[in-house]
Amino acid sequence: MFEWLESSPYAIWARESLWGWPIALTVHAFGTAVVVGLIFIIGLRLLGVFRPIPYTALNKLIPIIWFGVICQVLSGFTLWLTKPAQYMSTGMFETKLSLVVLGIVVTIVFQSVLKRGTATWEAAGTAPSRGVKVFVVATVVVWAAVLIAGRLTAYLGSLYTS
């Protein structure tokens, strides 16, 4: 199956054309930067940094995060398609993929917590609870792990050239 995927016209274009791989890699890096960067900004605000930013303003960043996730998934699939057997041979790709799925799940919950809490925290002039802060830290750690696993996937993948 991997050979069939790797020999598909789309995979060949992405791997061999002048623009396929660079475009996919650029979109992937952009998506990762958007997701991780905005999760970190929101997380830091919920932990008490960036106090001038109103809690309610954080909700406006969530759609941008989902745009970044879509960029990551689509471009990541394109990159994977160029050499699926090689990526699967390292074991790191499965770790990264698992972390991305976990990141998406915690981001869904994160979004829900943010929507429910921001107006309350703003109106009452209070900070998020300790439980919310623990969840925020967990969300930030998951996305940081996605970033690290992505870099390891690229580096370890280069050790196993086909």
C-alpha positions in Angstrom: 0.0 0.0 0.0 2.8 2.4 0.9 4.4 1.8 -2.6 1.1 2.6 -4.2 0.7 5.8 -2.2 4.3 6.9 -2.8 3.8 6.4 -6.6 0.6 8.3 -6.8 0.7 11.3 -9.1 0.2 13.7 -6.1 3.0 12.1 -4.2 5.3 12.3 -7.2 4.4 15.9 -7.8 5.1 16.8 -4.1 8.4 14.9 -4.0 9.8 15.7 -7.5 8.4 19.1 -8.6 10.2 22.3 -7.9 7.4 23.6 -5.7 5.6 20.6 -4.1 7.8 19.8 -1.2 8.8 23.5 -0.4 5.1 24.5 -0.4 4.0 21.6 1.8 6.9 22.2 4.2 6.2 25.9 4.4 2.5 25.4 5.0 3.3 22.8 7.6 5.7 25.1 9.4 3.2 28.0 9.2 0.4 25.8 10.6 2.6 24.6 13.5 3.7 28.1 14.3 0.2 29.4 14.4 -1.2 26.5 16.6 1.7 26.3 19.0 2.2 30.1 19.1 -1.4 31.0 19.8 -1.9 28.1 22.3 1.1 29.5 24.2 -0.2 33.0 24.1 -3.6 32.0 25.3 -2.1 29.7 27.9 0.2 32.4 29.2 -2.7 34.8 29.5 -4.7 32.3 31.5 -1.7 31.8 33.7 -1.6 35.5 34.5 0.8 36.9 31.9 -0.3 39.6 29.4 -2.8 41.0 31.8 -3.8 43.9 29.4 -5.4 41.3 27.1 -9.0 40.8 28.1 -10.0 37.2 28.6 -12.9 37.6 26.1 -10.4 38.6 23.3 -8.8 35.1 23.6 -11.9 33.5 22.0 -11.1 35.3 18.7 -7.9 33.4 18.4 -9.6 29.9 18.4 -10.7 30.0 14.7 -7.1 30.9 13.8 -5.8 27.9 15.7 -8.2 25.6 13.8 -7.0 27.1 10.5 -3.5 26.3 11.6 -4.5 22.7 12.5 -6.1 22.3 9.1 -2.8 23.6 7.5 -0.8 21.1 9.6 -3.0 18.1 8.7 -3.2 18.7 5.0 0.4 19.7 4.5 1.5 16.9 6.9 -0.4 14.3 4.8 1.3 15.7 1.7 4.8 15.4 3.3 4.0 11.9 4.6 2.8 10.8 1.2 6.1 11.4 -0.4 7.8 8.6 1.6 5.3 6.8 3.9 7.3 3.6 4.4 10.3 5.7 5.5 8.3 7.7 8.0 6.6 4.6 9.4 9.9 2.8 9.9 11.2 5.2 12.6 8.4 4.9 15.0 8.6 8.6 15.7 5.9 9.4 13.1 3.3 7.3 15.0 4.3 9.2 18.2 3.8 12.5 16.5 0.5 11.5 14.9 -0.8 10.3 18.3 0.3 13.6 19.9 -1.5 15.6 17.1 -4.7 13.6 17.7 -4.3 14.2 21.4 -3.6 17.9 20.7 -6.8 18.2 18.7 -8.9 16.5 21.4 -7.4 18.8 24.2 -7.9 21.8 22.0 -11.6 21.0 21.6 -11.9 20.8 25.4 -9.7 23.9 25.7 -12.0 25.8 23.4 -15.0 24.8 25.4 -13.3 25.8 28.7 -12.3 29.2 27.2 -15.8 29.9 25.8 -17.5 29.1 29.2 -15.0 30.8 31.4 -13.8 34.1 29.7 -17.0 36.1 30.2 -17.2 34.9 33.9 -13.6 35.6 34.6 -13.9 39.0 33.0 -17.1 40.0 34.7 -16.0 38.8 38.1 -12.5 40.1 37.8 -11.2 36.7 38.8 -8.6 34.4 37.4 -9.2 30.9 36.1 -9.3 28.2 38.7 -6.4 26.0 39.6 -7.9 23.1 37.7 -8.2 25.3 34.5 -4.6 26.3 34.9 -3.5 22.7 35.2 -5.4 21.9 32.0 -3.9 24.9 30.2 -0.4 23.7 31.1 -1.3 20.2 29.9 -2.6 21.6 26.6 0.6 23.7 26.1 2.8 20.7 26.9 0.9 18.5 24.4 1.4 21.0 21.6 5.0 21.6 22.5 5.5 17.8 22.4 3.9 17.8 18.9 6.5 20.4 17.8 9.3 18.4 19.3 8.1 15.1 17.8 7.7 16.8 14.4 11.4 17.9 14.5 12.4 14.4 15.6 10.4 12.8 12.8 12.3 14.9 10.3 15.7 14.3 11.8 15.2 10.5 12.4 13.6 10.2 8.9 16.8 11.5 7.4 18.7 8.7 9.0 16.7 6.1 7.1 17.0 7.1 3.5 15.4 4.8 0.9 
